[in-house]
Amino acid sequence: MKIQKRKGGCQCGVISYELLGPPITLYRCHCTDCQTASGSAFGMSMWVKKDDFKLTSGILKSFVRIADSNAKVESFFCGSCGVRIYAKAAVLDSEHIVLKPGTLQDTDDLRPSADIWIESKQEWFELPTDTKHFQGQPLPEELIGSYEEVKLS
């Protein structure tokens, strides 16, 4: 995967940002929180270094919730259109954020390496055979390891 500066933003254009570094991991989450937030069968999440994320326009709003894992999550979103941009999750240290990769402009080279919280996935969704599968919340090093394997393949 090539490492490049990426641009992203919300649906209405009020929020824009640049991502200056590579993803640390990328996965599909099937927890009920992500299903609700995405309005779909799963949510996509990508861990990045907080210092690699640069807000270039707009002001993000936030709210705090307790996730299915019982961990505190603070989500940041556009106050105009409501699109979530990233979250700070208790599972990560303060130097990393969980970016919503669907807000990036170009994602053709990004491949998820894992499916997590499959215990709550929609029955009709068939899990891909080329990702690691986790019943609930895996350890950070398990997700990072699965992404390293995908990058090398």
C-alpha positions as a printed NumPy array, in Angstrom:
array([[  0.   ,   0.   ,   0.   ],
       [  1.335,   3.402,  -0.923],
       [  1.653,   5.968,   1.841],
       [  0.305,   9.356,   0.856],
       [ -1.395,  12.405,   2.223],
       [ -5.127,  11.788,   2.059],
       [ -8.014,  14.235,   2.22 ],
       [-11.429,  13.703,   3.689],
       [-14.468,  15.395,   5.104],
       [-18.145,  15.265,   5.877],
       [-21.065,  14.942,   3.476],
       [-22.063,  18.629,   3.429],
       [-18.507,  19.964,   3.051],
       [-18.327,  21.981,   6.286],
       [-15.683,  19.653,   7.754],
       [-12.502,  18.825,   5.867],
       [ -9.272,  17.244,   7.019],
       [ -5.971,  15.787,   5.918],
       [ -4.489,  12.494,   7.003],
       [ -0.698,  12.671,   6.893],
       [  0.242,   9.093,   7.823],
       [ -0.666,   5.491,   7.114],
       [ -3.412,   3.503,   8.806],
       [ -2.415,   1.339,  11.751],
       [ -5.317,  -1.06 ,  11.222],
       [ -8.589,  -1.167,   9.286],
       [-11.57 ,  -3.391,  10.087],
       [-15.318,  -3.931,   9.882],
       [-17.146,  -3.752,  13.216],
       [-20.46 ,  -5.603,  13.59 ],
       [-21.355,  -4.353,  17.094],
       [-24.839,  -2.939,  17.511],
       [-23.406,   0.553,  18.139],
       [-21.68 ,   0.552,  14.739],
       [-24.773,  -0.854,  13.05 ],
       [-26.848,   1.986,  14.486],
       [-24.258,   4.682,  13.747],
       [-23.749,   3.551,  10.146],
       [-27.379,   2.716,   9.415],
       [-26.035,  -0.507,   7.928],
       [-24.867,  -4.015,   8.822],
       [-21.464,  -2.852,  10.079],
       [-19.222,   0.158,  10.491],
       [-15.729,   0.623,   9.101],
       [-12.985,   1.837,  11.427],
       [ -9.354,   2.77 ,  10.87 ],
       [ -6.838,   3.509,  13.622],
       [ -4.445,   6.372,  12.907],
       [ -2.003,   8.465,  14.901],
       [ -3.766,  11.507,  16.343],
       [ -0.901,  13.754,  15.186],
       [ -1.43 ,  12.554,  11.574],
       [ -4.996,  13.953,  11.563],
       [ -5.243,  17.663,  10.67 ],
       [ -8.623,  19.406,  10.665],
       [ -8.457,  21.955,   7.81 ],
       [-11.956,  23.464,   8.006],
       [-14.947,  23.459,  10.3  ],
       [-15.472,  22.77 ,  13.983],
       [-16.322,  19.276,  15.167],
       [-18.993,  18.562,  17.766],
       [-18.768,  15.565,  20.073],
       [-20.743,  13.272,  22.325],
       [-19.767,  10.526,  24.762],
       [-21.357,   7.096,  24.931],
       [-20.697,   3.673,  26.425],
       [-19.992,   1.072,  23.723],
       [-21.104,  -2.57 ,  23.602],
       [-17.732,  -3.389,  25.191],
       [-18.675,  -1.134,  28.174],
       [-15.827,   1.203,  27.207],
       [-16.211,   4.979,  27.008],
       [-16.144,   6.361,  23.443],
       [-16.152,  10.039,  22.462],
       [-17.336,  10.54 ,  18.873],
       [-16.588,  13.66 ,  16.818],
       [-18.945,  14.693,  14.022],
       [-20.089,  17.513,  11.755],
       [-22.717,  19.627,  13.502],
       [-24.377,  20.441,  10.168],
       [-24.829,  17.043,   8.478],
       [-24.107,  14.711,  11.419],
       [-21.43 ,  12.601,   9.711],
       [-19.046,  11.009,  12.213],
       [-15.408,  11.721,  11.416],
       [-13.532,   9.973,  14.222],
       [-13.715,   8.722,  17.789],
       [-11.471,   8.504,  20.829],
       [-11.897,   5.049,  22.297],
       [-10.815,   3.737,  25.681],
       [ -9.296,   0.692,  23.948],
       [ -6.649,   3.021,  22.448],
       [ -4.131,   5.306,  24.078],
       [ -4.397,   9.096,  23.79 ],
       [ -1.99 ,   9.174,  20.83 ],
       [ -4.428,   7.403,  18.462],
       [ -7.937,   7.95 ,  17.09 ],
       [-10.467,   5.758,  15.292],
       [-11.14 ,   7.404,  11.919],
       [-14.222,   6.572,   9.837],
       [-12.547,   5.678,   6.511],
       [-15.725,   6.322,   4.517],
       [-15.036,  10.03 ,   5.085],
       [-11.807,   9.799,   3.05 ],
       [-11.883,  10.833,  -0.617],
       [ -9.801,   7.956,  -1.988],
       [ -9.891,   4.541,  -0.359],
       [ -9.277,   2.168,  -3.289],
       [ -6.047,   0.85 ,  -1.772],
       [ -7.468,   0.275,   1.728],
       [ -8.501,  -3.291,   2.587],
       [-10.021,  -4.332,   5.913],
       [ -8.108,  -7.076,   7.674],
       [-10.625,  -8.13 ,  10.303],
       [-14.279,  -8.453,  11.19 ],
       [-14.946,  -7.833,  14.882],
       [-17.999,  -8.289,  17.109],
       [-19.247, -10.997,  14.767],
       [-21.383, -12.348,  17.627],
       [-23.799,  -9.506,  16.778],
       [-23.416,  -9.467,  12.976],
       [-26.477,  -9.643,  10.75 ],
       [-27.262, -13.278,   9.91 ],
       [-27.468, -12.593,   6.18 ],
       [-23.96 , -11.07 ,   6.054],
       [-21.393, -13.617,   4.888],
       [-17.999, -13.066,   6.451],
       [-15.163, -12.78 ,   3.936],
       [-12.64 , -15.598,   4.048],
       [ -9.657, -13.25 ,   3.718],
       [-10.118, -11.49 ,   7.084],
       [ -9.59 , -12.536,  10.698],
       [-12.796, -13.   ,  12.679],
       [-13.297, -11.998,  16.319],
       [-16.429, -12.764,  18.376],
       [-16.089,  -9.551,  20.397],
       [-13.465,  -6.864,  20.974],
       [ -9.97 ,  -8.17 ,  20.169],
       [ -6.821,  -6.896,  21.801],
       [ -5.236,  -3.953,  19.952],
       [ -2.188,  -6.039,  19.026],
       [ -4.451,  -8.668,  17.409],
       [ -6.032,  -6.058,  15.128],
       [ -2.694,  -4.477,  14.296],
       [ -1.195,  -7.893,  13.556],
       [ -4.031,  -8.807,  11.201],
       [ -3.531,  -5.557,   9.269],
       [  0.215,  -6.122,   8.981],
       [ -0.537,  -9.521,   7.413],
       [ -2.891,  -7.938,   4.828],
       [ -0.314,  -5.274,   3.905],
       [  2.275,  -7.978,   3.259],
       [ -0.026, -10.117,   1.097]])
